[in-house]
Amino acid sequence: MAHQTAKDKYTKLVNRLNLFPQGAPPSDTLFNILQILLSQREAGLVSKLPIKPFTAKKASQVWRLDLEETQKYLDELASRAILVDMEYKGNIEYVLPPPMAGFIEFSMMRIRKDLDQKLLGQLYYQYMNVEEDFIKSLFTDGQTQLGRIFVQEAVLSNENALHVLDYERASEVIKTSSKIGISMCYCRHKMMHVGKACDAPMDICMTFNTTGTALIQHGHARLVDQKEGLDLLQQAWENNLVQFGENNREGVNFICNCCSCCCEAMIAAQKFGFLQPVHTSNFLIQSNSDTCKGCGKCAKSCPVDALTLISADDPQKPKKNKIRIDENLCLGCGVCVRNCQNKALSLKSRPEKILTPLNTTHRTVVMAIERGKLQHLIFDNQVLWSHRMLASVLGVILKLPPIKQVMASRQMKSKYLESLIRQQDY
């Protein structure tokens, strides 16, 4: 009976996690992961938390605990990066981040003695790289994805540079962030525990702004200045790492420097590229057949196998090869351009511009609409939404294209939302 009661609490936590647009499909492996990260008591408490930011006072109401005991639990969970704490208008608010990018990664972003990280790494590998349901759900459901690719700025031509907006530059994210935190790469740390890690730099995972501030405060990231942040970005470029960051124009909270062999986003792009699991940059690669020597260095450096060597069909040089580019797979990252010593590769603008959500709220609402989970955001089962947050979500909906407004209205079956949408038409 006690065992069943314990499992029930973790089951409730899984149900809570699946209120996020990017959920966490249940499995025995996930239960084992959660049992390492949280006690039975903590799992039961976290399962009751609202979806969006809340104060200690609101948590005490939900948990039916006094404020002092509530604060102790919140502080403990925040210290382990299960919760993210942040300041808003002089008050501390808390939020349970999604599993990814969130507490799954945070648990492996430094060496810790309070967790069996070897076992945790093996379980993460089983859950994400073997079972794959979580990765498919995270990266292939819906059109709007969690992350996007930043083009490598070092390979931009003068003409290309004119068409790159500030939010498309990883360097600009670094320059404009309120805080910059650097941590161990979760992906390569995980792979290290299953004997599959590569030799790419480990201390290079970047978090910014509210997330960076929280991770720095609790020792999960180290504070760096703008200069060191840019130096690490240069190091990432030199190691052919791809910048994969939060899919927002404003308030970007993370940029991962991804390798093709360890990082979840790049692995997903290789496996499910035709489903567009990550948003590309606004560029494609093009090749100049006159200068291409067919050496294949670009193909070896491509993180998603979008470039392959084929015969050049040159009767004068029967052994000569040339590069073939699969534009359906190309991320537009520019890594291959940097590796072409013959300058046979260059970037060209995509025929259709990639649209990036304004901020986290905008992206979350659109993802929820596409995945049929909007009702979870609007009608939080804890009924603790502030007017500020509700207005923010409704504001996003009213600015969406008509077809997505219809999708939102159908999901919520709300006469109130329907009337708001109609009012926008007059």
C-alpha positions in Angstrom: 0.0 0.0 0.0 2.8 2.4 0.9 4.6 1.7 -2.4 1.4 2.4 -4.3 0.9 5.7 -2.4 4.4 6.8 -3.3 3.9 5.9 -6.9 0.6 7.8 -6.9 2.4 11.0 -5.9 5.0 10.6 -8.7 2.1 9.9 -11.1 0.4 13.1 -10.1 3.7 14.9 -10.7 4.0 13.4 -14.2 0.4 14.6 -14.8 1.4 18.1 -13.7 4.4 18.1 -16.0 2.2 17.2 -18.9 0.3 20.4 -18.5 3.2 22.1 -20.2 3.0 22.4 -24.0 6.2 20.3 -24.1 5.2 17.4 -21.7 6.9 14.3 -20.3 5.4 11.0 -21.5 5.1 8.6 -18.5 7.4 5.6 -18.3 9.1 3.5 -15.6 12.3 5.3 -16.5 10.8 8.7 -15.8 9.5 7.5 -12.5 13.0 6.4 -11.6 14.3 9.8 -12.6 11.8 11.7 -10.5 12.5 9.5 -7.5 16.2 10.5 -7.7 15.4 14.2 -8.1 12.6 14.6 -5.5 11.4 12.9 -2.3 8.0 11.4 -2.2 6.8 14.4 -0.1 8.4 16.9 -2.5 6.8 15.1 -5.5 3.4 15.5 -3.9 3.9 19.1 -3.2 5.3 20.0 -6.6 2.4 18.2 -8.4 0.1 20.8 -6.8 1.9 23.9 -8.0 0.3 26.2 -10.6 1.7 26.4 -14.1 2.8 30.0 -14.1 4.8 32.1 -11.5 3.6 32.1 -8.0 4.5 33.6 -4.6 5.3 31.8 -1.4 1.9 33.0 -0.1 0.1 31.4 -3.0 2.0 28.1 -2.6 1.1 28.0 1.1 -2.6 28.3 0.1 -2.3 25.4 -2.4 -0.2 23.2 0.0 -2.2 24.2 3.1 0.9 24.7 5.0 1.9 27.7 7.1 4.1 30.3 5.4 7.3 29.5 7.3 7.2 25.8 6.3 6.2 26.6 2.8 9.2 29.0 2.5 11.6 26.2 3.6 10.3 23.8 0.9 10.5 26.5 -1.8 14.0 27.5 -0.8 15.2 23.9 -0.8 13.6 23.2 -4.2 15.1 26.4 -5.7 18.5 25.5 -4.3 18.5 22.3 -6.3 17.1 24.0 -9.4 13.8 22.1 -9.3 12.2 25.5 -9.0 13.5 28.8 -10.5 13.1 31.8 -8.2 13.1 35.3 -9.6 12.5 38.9 -8.5 9.4 40.7 -9.9 8.7 44.2 -8.7 10.5 43.7 -5.5 8.9 40.4 -4.7 10.2 36.8 -5.1 8.2 34.6 -7.4 8.8 30.9 -8.2 8.1 28.8 -11.2 8.5 25.1 -12.0 10.4 25.0 -15.3 9.4 22.4 -17.9 11.4 19.2 -17.9 13.5 20.6 -20.8 14.8 23.2 -21.2 14.5 23.0 -17.4 15.1 20.9 -14.4 16.3 17.8 -16.2 19.2 19.8 -17.6 19.8 21.8 -14.4 20.5 18.6 -12.5 23.5 17.8 -14.7 25.0 21.3 -15.2 27.5 21.0 -12.4 29.2 18.1 -10.5 27.0 17.3 -7.5 27.5 15.0 -4.6 23.8 15.1 -3.5 22.8 13.1 -6.6 23.9 9.8 -8.2 24.7 11.6 -11.4 26.1 8.5 -13.1 22.8 6.7 -12.6 20.9 9.8 -13.5 22.9 10.2 -16.7 22.1 6.6 -17.6 18.4 7.0 -16.9 18.3 10.2 -19.0 20.0 8.4 -21.9 17.4 5.6 -21.6 14.5 8.0 -21.5 15.6 10.3 -24.3 17.9 8.4 -26.6 16.5 4.8 -26.3 12.8 5.2 -25.6 12.5 8.5 -27.6 8.9 9.3 -26.8 10.0 12.3 -24.8 12.2 13.6 -27.6 9.5 13.1 -30.2 7.0 14.9 -28.0 9.5 17.7 -27.3 10.8 18.3 -30.8 8.2 17.1 -33.3 4.8 18.0 -32.0 3.4 21.2 -33.4 4.9 23.7 -35.8 6.4 26.1 -33.2 9.4 24.6 -31.4 11.3 25.3 -28.2 14.5 26.4 -29.8 16.1 27.9 -32.9 19.5 28.1 -34.6 21.7 31.1 -34.5 23.9 31.6 -37.6 27.6 31.6 -37.0 28.3 35.3 -37.4 32.0 34.8 -38.4 31.0 33.4 -41.8 28.5 36.2 -42.7 29.4 38.2 -45.7 28.9 41.9 -45.7 25.7 41.5 -47.6 24.4 38.7 -45.3 25.2 40.8 -42.3 22.8 43.5 -43.5 19.9 41.0 -43.3 20.7 39.6 -39.8 18.6 41.2 -37.1 20.0 41.6 -33.6 17.8 38.9 -32.1 19.3 36.4 -34.6 22.9 37.0 -33.3 24.1 35.0 -30.3 26.6 37.8 -29.6 23.8 40.3 -29.2 22.1 38.0 -26.7 25.3 38.0 -24.7 25.8 41.8 -25.0 22.2 42.6 -23.9 21.6 40.1 -21.1 21.3 41.3 -17.5 23.2 38.2 -16.3 25.4 35.6 -18.0 25.8 32.2 -16.4 28.1 29.4 -17.7 27.6 25.8 -16.7 28.6 22.3 -17.6 27.0 21.0 -20.8 24.2 18.7 -19.7 24.2 16.7 -22.9 27.9 15.9 -22.9 27.9 15.3 -19.1 25.0 12.8 -19.6 26.8 11.1 -22.5 30.0 10.9 -20.4 28.2 8.5 -18.0 27.3 6.1 -20.8 30.7 6.2 -22.4 29.6 8.2 -25.5 30.9 11.8 -24.8 33.0 13.6 -27.4 35.9 15.9 -26.7 34.0 19.2 -27.3 34.3 21.8 -24.5 32.1 21.0 -21.4 32.1 24.3 -19.6 30.2 26.2 -22.2 26.5 26.0 -21.5 25.0 29.6 -21.5 22.0 30.9 -19.5 20.8 34.4 -19.3 18.5 36.9 -17.6 16.1 35.4 -15.0 17.2 31.8 -15.5 20.9 32.7 -15.4 20.4 34.8 -12.3 18.7 31.9 -10.5 21.3 29.3 -11.5 24.1 31.6 -10.5 22.6 32.4 -7.2 22.4 28.7 -6.2 25.7 27.7 -7.6 24.5 25.8 -10.8 26.2 28.4 -13.0 29.2 30.8 -12.6 28.8 34.4 -13.3 30.8 35.7 -16.3 31.1 39.2 -17.8 30.3 40.1 -21.4 33.9 39.6 -22.5 34.2 36.1 -21.3 30.8 35.3 -22.7 32.0 36.4 -26.2 35.3 34.6 -25.7 33.3 31.3 -25.0 31.2 32.0 -28.1 34.3 32.2 -30.2 35.6 29.0 -28.6 32.3 27.3 -29.6 32.7 28.5 -33.2 36.3 27.2 -33.3 35.1 23.8 -32.1 32.3 23.6 -34.8 29.5 23.8 -32.2 26.1 25.0 -33.2 24.3 27.7 -31.3 20.8 26.4 -30.4 18.9 28.9 -28.2 15.5 29.8 -26.9 13.0 30.5 -29.6 12.2 34.1 -28.6 13.1 37.5 -30.0 13.2 39.0 -26.5 14.5 37.7 -23.1 16.4 34.7 -24.4 17.2 32.5 -21.4 19.6 29.9 -22.9 21.9 29.2 -25.7 23.4 25.7 -26.0 26.6 25.1 -27.9 25.7 21.9 -29.5 27.7 19.0 -31.0 26.1 16.5 -33.4 26.8 13.5 -31.2 25.7 14.4 -27.7 23.2 17.2 -27.9 19.5 16.4 -27.9 18.5 19.1 -30.4 21.1 18.0 -33.0 20.3 14.3 -32.5 16.6 15.1 -33.0 17.5 17.1 -36.1 19.4 14.1 -37.5 16.6 11.6 -36.7 13.5 13.7 -37.4 14.9 16.4 -39.7 12.0 16.1 -42.2 9.6 17.0 -39.3 11.6 20.2 -38.6 12.2 19.6 -34.9 14.3 22.8 -34.5 13.8 26.2 -36.2 16.5 27.0 -38.7 18.2 30.3 -39.2 17.0 32.5 -42.1 19.9 31.2 -44.3 20.6 28.2 -46.5 23.9 26.9 -47.7 24.8 27.2 -51.4 27.8 25.7 -53.2 29.9 27.1 -56.1 30.7 24.1 -58.3 33.6 26.0 -60.0 35.6 26.3 -56.7 34.4 23.1 -54.9 37.3 20.6 -54.8 35.1 17.8 -53.4 37.3 17.3 -50.4 34.3 16.5 -48.1 35.5 18.6 -45.1 32.2 20.5 -45.1 30.1 17.3 -45.1 32.1 16.0 -42.1 31.5 19.1 -40.2 27.7 19.3 -40.9 25.9 18.5 -37.6 22.8 17.1 -39.3 24.2 15.3 -42.4 22.6 17.9 -44.8 25.7 17.7 -47.1 26.9 14.6 -48.9 29.6 14.0 -51.5 28.5 12.8 -54.9 30.2 12.3 -58.3 30.9 15.5 -60.2 30.2 13.7 -63.5 33.3 15.2 -65.0 34.5 13.0 -67.9 38.0 14.7 -67.6 38.2 13.9 -63.9 36.2 10.7 -63.3 37.2 10.6 -59.6 36.2 14.2 -58.8 33.4 14.7 -56.4 31.1 17.6 -55.6 28.9 18.5 -52.7 25.1 18.0 -52.6 23.0 20.0 -50.2 19.7 18.8 -48.8 17.9 22.1 -48.2 15.2 20.3 -46.2 17.7 19.3 -43.6 20.0 22.3 -43.6 19.9 24.3 -40.4 21.6 27.4 -41.8 24.1 27.4 -39.0 27.1 28.1 -41.2 29.4 25.6 -39.6 30.2 24.0 -43.0 31.1 27.4 -44.5 33.8 27.9 -41.8 35.3 24.5 -42.7 35.5 25.1 -46.5 39.0 26.1 -47.2 38.3 26.7 -50.9 35.5 29.2 -50.2 33.1 27.2 -52.3 30.3 27.5 -49.8 28.3 30.6 -48.9 25.0 31.6 -47.2 21.9 32.7 -49.0 18.6 33.9 -47.6 15.8 31.5 -47.3 12.9 32.2 -49.7 10.5 32.3 -46.8 11.5 34.1 -43.6 11.4 32.1 -40.4 9.1 33.8 -37.8 10.3 33.9 -34.2 7.8 34.5 -31.3 8.3 37.8 -29.4 8.9 36.4 -25.9 8.4 33.3 -23.8 4.7 33.9 -23.2 4.1 34.3 -26.9 5.9 31.1 -27.7 4.3 29.1 -24.9 0.8 30.2 -25.9 1.3 29.3 -29.6 2.9 26.0 -28.6 -0.1 25.2 -26.4 -2.6 26.0 -29.1 -0.8 23.8 -31.6 -0.6 20.9 -29.1 -4.1 21.2 -27.8 -3.1 22.3 -24.3 -4.2 25.9 -24.2 -6.9 25.2 -21.7 -4.1 24.2 -19.2 -2.6 27.7 -19.4 -5.9 29.6 -19.2 -7.8 27.4 -16.7 -5.0 26.4 -14.3 -6.4 23.8 -12.0 -4.9 25.6 -9.0 -6.9 28.8 -9.9 -3.9 30.9 -8.9 -3.4 32.9 -12.0 -2.9 36.6 -11.6 -4.7 39.2 -13.7 -1.3 40.2 -15.1 -0.6 36.7 -16.4 -4.1 36.1 -17.8 -4.0 39.4 -19.6 -0.6 38.5 -21.0 -1.9 35.2 -22.5 -5.1 36.7 -23.8 -3.0 39.5 -25.3 -0.9 37.0 -27.2 -4.0 35.2 -28.5 -5.6 38.3 -29.8 -2.5 39.1 -31.9 -2.4 35.6 -33.5 -3.4 34.9 -37.1 -7.2 34.2 -37.5 -6.7 30.5 -38.0 -4.8 30.1 -34.7 -7.4 32.3 -32.9 -10.1 29.8 -34.1 -7.9 26.9 -32.8 -7.6 28.7 -29.5 -11.3 29.3 -29.2 -12.2 25.7 -30.1 -9.8 24.4 -27.5 -11.0 26.6 -24.7 -14.7 26.6 -25.7 -14.8 30.0 -24.1 -17.5 32.5 -25.0 -15.4 35.1 -23.2 -12.4 34.5 -25.5 -14.6 34.3 -28.5 -16.2 37.7 -27.8 -12.7 39.2 -27.3 -11.5 37.8 -30.6 -14.7 39.1 -32.4 -14.2 42.6 -30.8 -10.8 42.7 -32.4 -12.5 42.5 -35.8 -14.4 45.8 -35.4 
